[in-house]
């Protein structure tokens, strides 16, 4: 339970799988954002930071607090004002700080941290959360999600009250973070393959902060495109800016209206770090298939090798592919900060999560929806087949993948998962449970699939994930899971 201090200040701010998120004007206030900024400043000056093993693992020289902080923000309500507030607090604390001169996707902020060699990065965003939310992500000096050792240290230094602000806003240095990031993406794609390719891309930015990025690069490559939901709307058109099929009716309508059979859709979330797609028939290319398509392209077209990182809730399709290619598979809990720690330690080929968070070798240890959108275009350009046939061929080669995630509001989500862990069932939904896994939540493995219960760390949501050979089997299993969650059994 969070205790109340003086009016408007919640005494407890907690970082989840990737950042702190809360409802605007309730917990997410200027006072609480100022408290986090003050805690970050205190952490940067601390001996804890100097001793953090992530810097040794990364192989980089420790960067002192005087290397400063870079701050970015997305298209959400008041994100620019919250970002400015963070900068003013840091200036008062004597920490050099630079602020993006416009809204940017999270991967652009992460790239700026590494490129500018700053001590840390702060991104004002609530990612894919509904419009009433805002949030704050911390990025470590390597340009990826801050590990728990950093977020916990910041939490421990939260002051009991908000700091007074002295520094004027006009003293803040405003910098272009868009151009350097786009230049980096230009280096990572196969421009010769893409140039004048006979394909068409439908870009869906979901009103988020990646809007215009993919379009600019496709313009340069002379690739025709249609851009939808590419303006600023803090309400995100009334849906969550999360690239799930239920939110993509506008993309399906756009992609199936005439055009060419060599067409693919690429959709990014509210802060541009997540990716999913759609084929020319309007069939959803979920995060698992997106990972699979890009992995196959990197291995078979580019000839890359190396270990891959997969989250606990990612499809077994990826594991089967890794086995076929002779690649090591590293399984991690959910949250891209866990992937980042592996990426900075070794020669990881690719890392990804069920949420559409994907990273590839040679870039920052961070998910990047902009780069992956261009990679989807590159995949289509490298073949004479339409996207639908590429997906069918993937399943024919590596086996079927029928997957669905269902989210329900449940205040008792944590207790439910813990109770299931304490007494896991021997059978569920009519199938015998062959194995129980608890790396993150509770996964029940069956002979030919699995079901996972997991409590969200940022919303009062219970997430239920299922993979089985048939769509009917998946729906029936999720129906059974929901009945258990709601106490209907």
Residue pairs with C-beta under 8 A, 6 or more apart in sequence:
2 10
2 11
2 12
2 27
3 10
3 11
3 12
4 10
4 11
5 11
5 160
5 161
6 161
8 29
8 31
8 32
9 29
9 31
9 32
9 35
9 161
9 162
10 22
10 27
10 32
11 160
13 20
13 22
13 27
13 32
13 35
13 36
13 155
13 158
14 20
14 155
15 138
15 148
15 151
15 152
15 154
15 155
16 335
16 456
16 457
16 458
17 334
17 335
17 336
17 337
17 457
17 458
18 127
18 137
18 145
18 335
18 336
18 337
19 123
19 125
19 127
19 135
19 136
19 137
19 138
19 458
20 36
20 135
20 136
21 28
21 126
21 127
21 129
21 133
21 134
21 135
21 136
21 458
21 459
22 28
22 32
22 133
22 134
22 135
23 132
23 133
24 77
24 78
24 132
24 133
24 134
28 82
28 133
28 134
28 135
30 81
30 82
30 85
30 162
31 161
31 162
32 162
33 82
33 85
33 86
33 124
33 136
34 85
34 86
34 89
34 162
34 163
34 165
35 158
35 159
35 161
35 162
35 163
36 86
36 136
36 154
36 158
37 85
37 86
37 89
37 90
37 93
37 122
37 163
38 89
38 93
38 157
38 158
38 159
38 163
39 154
39 155
39 156
39 157
39 158
39 159
40 69
40 90
40 120
40 122
40 138
40 154
41 65
41 89
41 90
41 93
41 94
41 95
42 93
42 157
43 49
43 150
43 153
43 154
43 157
44 65
44 69
44 95
44 119
44 120
45 65
46 153
46 157
48 153
49 65
49 119
49 150
49 153
50 62
52 149
52 150
53 149
54 140
54 142
54 147
54 149
54 150
54 341
54 344
55 62
55 63
55 141
57 341
57 344
57 345
58 141
58 142
58 344
58 345
60 141
60 142
63 117
63 118
63 119
63 141
64 119
65 95
65 119
66 96
67 96
67 117
67 118
67 119
68 95
68 96
68 97
68 98
68 118
68 119
69 90
69 95
69 96
69 97
69 98
69 118
69 119
69 120
69 121
69 122
70 97
70 98
70 99
70 100
70 109
70 112
70 113
70 116
70 118
70 121
70 122
70 175
70 177
71 83
71 86
71 87
71 90
71 97
71 98
71 99
71 100
71 109
71 121
71 122
71 123
71 124
72 83
72 99
72 100
72 103
72 104
72 106
72 108
72 109
72 112
72 121
72 122
72 123
72 124
72 177
73 79
73 80
73 82
73 83
73 100
73 103
73 104
73 123
73 124
73 125
73 209
74 103
74 104
74 105
74 106
74 123
74 124
74 125
74 126
74 208
74 209
74 270
74 271
74 272
75 103
75 207
75 208
75 209
75 211
75 232
75 233
75 234
75 270
76 124
76 125
76 126
76 131
76 133
76 134
76 234
76 270
77 131
77 134
77 234
78 134
79 103
79 124
79 125
79 134
80 103
80 124
82 124
82 134
82 136
83 99
83 100
83 122
83 124
84 99
84 169
84 172
85 165
86 97
86 122
86 124
86 136
87 97
87 99
87 169
87 172
88 165
88 166
88 167
88 168
88 169
88 172
89 163
89 165
90 97
91 97
91 167
91 171
91 172
92 163
92 164
92 165
92 166
92 167
97 172
97 173
98 116
98 118
98 172
98 173
98 174
98 175
99 172
99 173
99 174
99 175
100 108
100 109
100 112
100 174
100 175
100 176
100 177
100 178
101 174
101 175
101 176
101 177
102 178
103 209
103 232
104 177
104 178
104 181
104 209
105 181
105 208
105 209
105 210
105 213
105 268
105 271
105 272
105 273
105 369
105 370
106 123
106 125
106 127
106 137
106 209
106 271
106 272
106 273
106 366
106 367
107 181
107 272
107 273
107 364
107 366
107 367
107 368
107 369
107 370
107 371
108 177
108 178
108 181
108 272
108 370
109 121
109 123
109 139
109 177
110 121
110 123
110 139
110 143
110 144
110 364
110 366
111 143
111 177
111 180
111 181
111 184
111 364
111 366
112 118
112 121
112 143
112 175
112 177
112 180
112 181
113 120
113 121
113 139
113 140
113 141
113 142
113 143
114 141
114 142
114 143
114 364
115 143
115 180
115 184
117 141
118 141
119 141
120 138
120 139
120 140
120 141
120 146
120 150
121 138
121 139
121 140
121 143
122 136
122 137
122 138
122 139
123 136
123 137
123 139
123 271
124 134
124 135
124 136
125 134
125 135
125 136
125 137
125 209
125 270
125 271
126 133
126 134
126 135
126 270
126 271
127 135
127 137
127 269
127 270
127 271
127 273
127 274
128 240
128 241
128 242
128 243
128 269
128 270
128 271
128 274
128 355
129 135
129 240
129 270
129 458
129 459
130 236
130 240
131 234
131 235
131 236
133 459
135 458
137 145
137 146
138 145
138 146
138 150
138 151
138 154
139 145
139 146
139 366
140 146
140 147
140 150
140 340
142 340
142 344
142 364
142 365
143 364
143 365
143 366
144 336
144 337
144 340
144 343
144 344
144 364
144 365
144 366
145 335
145 336
145 337
145 340
145 366
146 337
147 337
147 340
147 341
148 337
178 213
181 370
182 213
182 216
182 217
184 363
185 213
185 217
185 368
185 370
185 371
185 374
186 217
188 360
188 362
188 363
188 371
189 217
189 371
189 374
189 375
189 378
190 378
191 221
193 378
193 381
193 382
194 221
194 223
194 374
194 377
194 378
194 381
195 221
195 222
196 221
196 222
196 223
197 221
197 223
197 377
197 380
197 381
198 260
198 262
199 223
199 260
199 262
199 263
199 264
199 377
199 380
199 381
200 223
200 224
200 225
200 226
200 259
200 260
200 262
200 263
200 264
201 214
201 218
201 223
201 224
201 225
201 226
201 263
201 264
201 265
201 266
201 373
201 376
201 377
202 225
202 226
202 227
202 228
202 251
202 254
202 255
202 263
202 264
202 265
202 266
202 278
203 214
203 215
203 218
203 225
203 226
203 227
203 228
203 230
203 265
203 266
203 267
203 373
204 228
204 229
204 243
204 248
204 250
204 251
204 254
204 265
204 266
204 267
204 268
205 211
205 212
205 214
205 227
205 228
205 229
205 230
205 267
205 268
205 272
206 229
206 236
206 237
206 241
206 242
206 243
206 247
206 267
206 268
206 269
206 270
207 229
207 230
207 231
207 232
207 233
207 236
207 237
207 241
207 270
208 236
208 241
208 268
208 269
208 270
208 271
208 272
209 270
209 271
209 272
210 268
210 271
210 272
210 369
210 370
211 227
211 229
211 230
211 231
211 232
212 227
212 230
213 272
213 370
214 225
214 266
214 268
214 370
214 373
214 374
215 225
215 227
215 230
217 374
218 224
218 225
218 377
223 377
226 254
226 259
228 250
228 251
228 254
229 237
229 250
236 270
237 250
239 247
240 247
241 247
241 269
241 270
242 269
242 270
242 274
243 267
243 268
243 269
243 274
243 275
243 276
243 287
243 356
244 276
244 405
245 284
245 286
248 267
248 276
248 278
248 284
251 265
251 267
251 278
252 278
252 282
254 265
255 263
255 265
255 278
255 279
255 280
255 282
256 280
256 281
256 282
259 280
260 280
261 280
261 386
262 280
262 380
262 386
263 280
263 386
263 387
264 277
264 278
264 279
264 280
264 376
264 377
264 380
264 387
265 277
265 278
265 279
265 285
266 275
266 277
266 372
266 373
266 376
266 377
267 275
267 276
267 277
267 278
268 274
268 275
268 369
268 370
268 373
269 356
269 369
272 368
272 369
272 370
273 357
273 366
273 367
273 368
273 369
274 287
274 355
274 356
274 357
274 367
274 369
275 287
275 290
275 356
275 358
275 367
275 369
275 372
275 373
275 376
276 284
276 285
276 286
276 287
276 290
276 356
277 284
277 285
277 289
277 290
277 293
277 376
277 387
278 284
278 285
279 285
279 386
279 387
279 388
279 391
280 386
280 387
280 388
281 388
283 388
283 391
285 293
285 376
285 387
285 391
286 356
286 403
287 314
287 352
287 353
287 354
287 355
287 356
287 357
287 358
288 314
288 315
288 317
288 318
288 354
288 401
288 403
289 317
289 391
289 394
289 401
290 356
290 358
290 372
290 376
291 314
291 315
291 318
291 350
291 352
291 358
292 315
292 317
292 318
292 321
292 394
292 398
292 401
293 376
293 379
293 390
293 391
293 394
294 350
294 358
294 360
294 372
294 375
294 376
294 379
295 308
295 318
295 321
295 322
295 349
295 350
296 321
296 394
297 375
297 378
297 379
297 382
298 304
298 349
298 350
298 360
298 361
299 305
299 325
299 327
299 349
301 379
301 382
304 349
304 361
305 325
305 326
305 327
305 349
306 327
306 347
306 348
306 349
306 350
306 361
307 327
307 328
307 329
307 330
307 346
307 347
307 348
307 349
308 318
308 322
308 327
308 328
308 329
308 330
308 348
308 349
308 350
308 351
308 352
309 330
309 331
309 332
309 339
309 342
309 343
309 348
309 350
309 351
309 352
310 318
310 319
310 322
310 329
310 330
310 331
310 332
310 351
310 352
311 331
311 332
311 333
311 334
311 335
311 338
311 339
311 352
311 353
311 354
311 355
311 357
311 440
312 331
312 332
312 333
312 334
312 437
312 439
312 440
312 441
312 443
312 452
313 334
313 353
313 354
313 405
313 440
313 441
313 452
313 454
313 465
314 352
314 353
314 354
315 354
315 401
315 403
315 467
316 401
316 449
316 450
316 467
317 394
317 398
317 399
317 401
318 329
318 352
319 329
320 398
320 399
321 327
321 398
322 328
322 329
323 329
324 398
327 349
330 342
330 348
331 439
332 338
332 339
332 342
332 439
333 439
333 440
334 353
334 354
334 355
334 440
334 441
334 454
335 353
335 457
336 351
336 353
336 357
336 359
336 366
336 367
339 351
339 352
339 353
339 357
339 359
339 365
340 365
340 366
342 348
342 351
343 351
343 359
343 365
344 365
347 361
348 359
348 361
349 360
349 361
350 358
350 359
350 360
350 361
351 358
351 359
351 365
352 358
352 359
352 367
353 367
354 405
354 465
356 367
356 369
357 367
358 367
358 368
358 372
359 365
359 366
359 367
359 368
360 371
360 372
360 375
363 371
379 390
380 386
380 387
380 390
383 390
385 393
395 401
400 469
401 467
402 467
402 468
402 469
402 470
402 471
402 473
402 474
403 465
403 466
403 467
403 474
404 465
404 466
404 471
404 474
404 475
404 478
405 463
405 464
405 465
405 466
406 463
406 464
406 466
406 478
406 481
406 482
407 456
407 461
407 462
407 463
407 464
408 461
408 462
408 464
408 482
408 485
408 486
409 460
409 461
409 462
410 416
410 460
410 461
410 462
410 485
410 486
411 460
413 455
413 456
413 460
413 461
413 462
413 485
414 455
416 453
416 455
416 462
416 485
417 441
417 442
417 453
417 454
417 455
417 462
420 442
420 453
421 438
421 442
424 433
424 436
424 442
424 444
425 433
425 444
426 432
426 433
427 433
428 444
428 451
428 477
428 480
428 481
429 451
429 476
429 477
429 480
429 481
430 476
430 480
431 446
431 447
431 477
432 446
432 447
433 444
433 445
433 446
434 445
434 446
434 447
435 444
435 445
436 442
436 443
436 444
436 445
437 443
437 445
440 454
441 452
441 453
441 454
441 455
441 463
442 452
442 453
442 454
443 450
443 451
443 452
444 450
444 451
444 452
446 468
448 468
448 469
449 466
449 467
449 468
449 469
449 473
449 474
449 477
450 466
450 467
451 464
451 465
451 466
451 477
451 478
451 481
452 463
452 464
452 465
452 466
453 462
453 463
453 464
453 481
453 485
454 462
454 463
454 464
454 465
455 461
455 462
455 463
456 462
456 463
462 485
464 478
464 481
464 482
464 485
466 474
466 477
466 478
466 481
467 474
468 474
468 477
482 488
483 489
